[in-house]
């Protein structure tokens, strides 16, 4: 069986969010049962020398979009630790000219052009390489054009006629919406795809809607999220499409995992002291000291330290932090924040950092600092308004930091809330600052009960969110489609 993954970002080469981690780790657990190829844009931030990325011979290809030709080249290397080929689609006009995966302040039309170009180039390069995929696994709106191309331009192409398509929704909030003329740029026939059973949505092209309608399977990244997006509250205007007669039976929820070889406190070189289940207390204490020193906080073993690592966007519950800022400044705990995004949220965290004795923030993102936060904190805060799956709570548990989460999406699926047996964290349900603070206060109370706290920490460390179980479900789905 051959499976082609297409994604806007792939760890460790390029990363802006959890999508990169998923596409960079799931294929590793599929490798023994399937031949995998991964296609991703050659962003300007990718270090070709570090990963040994080389251009393939005679890879130059010209493709026409609208009335203009564009030159592409193809580069390749192995996914570290595997024999999986990762192909990088190179184009100076759309990708290598940026040092970010998703540059800020980008013109929306241009952003759509980028991913239309990448999607078509992926199909053409796979064809040129004779990689006749049994399944194409497209991810989020950036590659949602692929199912539409297979339904329209390649419908009668012998090379692709038997290929099945899986479309994975990592975040339904980002759907890829633009005016109808983008179809002219993509060389797609309006009469085939631009209708209510295709990609037309309230008078606009909606790439995600088209992908849902034309894919053979639609995957949500947690079982709970797959149920939530069928409702008007979480459906982002796409719930009726997902509930439609043609799409019933397509949607499945498969929980994301994390790569336990990458996130491992026993071997992680980014933390101050390595540890495992037997040495967790001394290891966490050493990392807590190092983290406090880095953020200018006084180390106190009797005072809990709460971490937060996230993009600073509305989804992540920053509004609850704004509503609880006075309580947080006066509570018997310290907070460290890491992230970037919305300027208002960045300014809020900067202000709190400068005007409190117990809150510190680093605006930006550093992977090594993120890992130190996971290793050095006692608790990890995720007050999300919605969360398709969430990887941060999985990483936090892997490092023995107990999550404090709003019970939504994958957070509900992955965190066993106190005081249940084998509790691994703390939950609250209402999207409300008071509810969040009640959960934090409960966590601080448990921190003083060392027997219960240490038992919960060990339960978190023992929890298994590696890809083994989920990869098996993906493989079963692929086989079902191909039979």
C-alpha positions, 0 to 999 in steps of 0.5 A, spaced: 500 500 500 502 506 498 500 513 502 501 520 500 501 525 505 500 532 503 501 538 508 503 545 509 508 544 515 512 537 517 516 537 523 522 537 524 523 541 517 518 546 518 513 548 524 508 553 526 503 548 530 501 541 531 499 539 524 507 539 523 508 534 529 502 530 526 505 529 519 512 528 522 510 523 527 504 519 524 508 516 518 513 513 522 508 508 525 505 506 519 512 505 515 512 498 516 505 497 513 505 502 508 510 505 503 509 513 505 511 519 501 510 526 504 510 532 500 511 539 503 512 546 501 520 548 501 519 554 505 525 559 506 525 557 513 527 550 512 535 548 513 537 544 507 544 543 510 542 541 516 537 535 514 541 533 507 536 536 503 538 535 495 535 537 489 532 531 484 535 530 477 531 533 472 526 536 477 524 542 473 517 543 472 513 548 469 505 549 471 500 554 468 496 557 473 491 562 470 495 565 464 502 565 467 507 559 468 511 558 474 517 554 475 517 548 480 523 544 482 523 538 487 528 536 493 528 530 497 531 527 504 529 522 509 524 523 515 530 523 520 530 516 523 526 513 518 526 510 510 520 515 508 522 520 503 520 527 504 519 531 498 519 539 498 516 543 492 520 549 491 518 555 488 521 562 489 515 566 488 510 562 493 515 559 498 522 560 499 521 567 499 519 567 506 522 565 513 516 563 516 511 557 514 505 562 515 507 569 514 503 575 517 500 580 513 499 576 507 494 578 502 489 573 502 488 571 495 496 570 494 495 565 500 490 561 496 494 561 490 500 559 494 496 552 496 493 551 490 500 551 486 503 546 492 497 542 491 497 541 483 505 541 483 504 535 488 499 531 484 504 532 478 510 531 481 507 524 484 505 522 477 512 524 474 515 520 480 510 514 478 508 514 486 501 511 484 498 512 491 493 508 493 491 513 498 492 521 499 492 523 506 491 531 505 491 535 511 487 542 513 485 547 508 492 548 505 491 541 501 484 541 501 484 542 493 487 535 492 480 532 493 477 537 488 483 536 483 482 528 483 474 529 482 475 534 476 481 535 473 484 528 474 477 524 474 479 521 468 486 520 469 488 513 469 494 514 473 489 517 479 483 513 477 483 508 483 486 513 488 482 514 494 482 521 498 482 522 506 482 529 508 484 530 515 481 536 519 486 539 524 482 545 526 475 547 522 476 554 524 480 555 518 477 553 512 480 557 506 475 561 503 475 566 497 472 569 491 470 564 485 475 567 481 480 563 484 477 557 480 480 560 474 487 561 477 486 553 479 484 551 472 478 548 475 471 548 471 466 552 475 460 547 473 463 541 476 466 544 483 462 550 484 455 548 487 452 546 493 455 539 493 462 541 491 466 547 494 460 553 494 459 556 500 454 562 501 457 565 494 464 563 496 469 558 494 470 554 501 476 549 500 474 545 506 467 544 504 469 541 497 474 537 500 469 534 505 464 533 499 469 529 495 474 525 500 472 518 501 473 519 509 474 525 513 478 525 519 477 529 526 483 529 530 479 526 536 473 522 538 470 528 542 471 533 536 468 529 531 462 529 535 462 537 537 463 539 529 456 536 528 453 541 532 452 549 531 456 551 537 463 548 534 461 546 527 463 553 524 458 553 519 460 547 516 456 542 521 450 541 516 455 539 510 458 534 515 451 532 517 449 531 510 446 525 506 452 524 502 457 525 508 454 520 513 459 515 515 465 519 512 467 522 519 471 518 524 475 521 530 482 518 531 486 521 537 492 524 535 499 522 538 506 524 540 512 522 538 515 519 544 522 519 541 522 526 540 518 528 547 522 524 552 524 527 559 529 521 559 533 523 553 531 530 552 537 535 551 533 541 551 532 540 559 536 542 565 536 535 568 534 528 565 529 524 569 524 518 568 519 515 573 524 513 578 527 519 578 522 524 577 522 528 583 529 530 583 529 531 575 523 536 576 526 540 582 532 541 578 528 543 572 524 548 576 530 551 579 533 552 572 526 555 569 525 560 575 532 562 574 531 563 566 524 567 568 527 571 574 522 568 579 525 566 586 525 558 586 520 555 592 519 548 592 513 549 596 510 554 591 507 551 585 509 553 578 504 553 572 506 553 565 503 555 558 505 554 551 501 556 545 499 560 540 496 567 542 489 566 539 482 567 541 481 559 541 486 558 546 482 562 552 487 568 553 480 572 554 479 567 561 486 569 563 485 577 562 478 576 566 482 573 571 489 577 571 487 580 578 486 573 581 492 570 578 497 576 580 495 574 588 494 567 588 500 563 591 503 560 585 507 562 579 506 563 572 510 562 566 508 564 559 511 562 552 507 564 545 506 569 540 500 571 536 495 576 537 498 583 539 493 584 544 494 578 547 502 579 547 501 586 550 497 583 555 502 578 557 507 583 557 503 588 561 502 582 566 510 580 566 512 587 568 507 589 573 506 582 577 511 579 582 509 572 580 507 572 572 513 572 567 512 571 559 516 570 553 513 573 547 516 568 541 517 561 540 523 557 542 522 549 542 528 548 547 524 553 552 518 550 551 521 543 553 524 546 559 517 549 561 514 542 560 519 539 564 520 545 570 512 546 571 508 542 576 502 544 572 500 546 565 494 551 563 490 550 557 483 554 558 481 553 550 475 555 548 475 549 543 481 544 542 480 539 536 485 535 540 491 539 543 498 536 543 501 540 549 497 537 554 500 530 552 507 533 552 506 536 559 503 529 561 509 526 558 514 530 562 510 530 569 506 536 569 499 536 570 494 539 565 489 544 568 484 544 562 477 546 559 474 539 558 473 540 550 475 537 544 481 532 545 482 535 552 476 531 554 478 525 551 486 525 554 485 528 561 482 524 566 480 529 571 481 529 579 478 526 583 477 520 579 482 514 579 488 514 575 487 522 575 492 525 570 490 533 571 484 538 572 478 540 568 473 545 568 467 546 563 464 553 563 468 558 558 469 562 564 474 566 568 471 563 575 471 556 573 478 556 570 480 559 577 476 554 581 480 549 577 487 552 579 485 553 586 483 545 586 490 544 583 494 548 588 490 544 594 492 538 591 499 540 590 499 541 598 497 533 599 504 530 596 501 523 596 496 525 592 500 530 587 505 525 586 500 519 585 497 524 579 504 525 577 506 518 576 499 517 573 501 522 568 508 519 566 505 512 565 499 515 560 501 512 553 499 517 548 504 514 543 502 513 536 501 506 536 494 505 537 492 511 533 496 509 527 493 502 527 486 505 526 489 509 520 491 503 517 485 499 518 481 505 515 486 505 509 485 498 508 478 499 508 478 504 503 482 500 498 478 493 499 
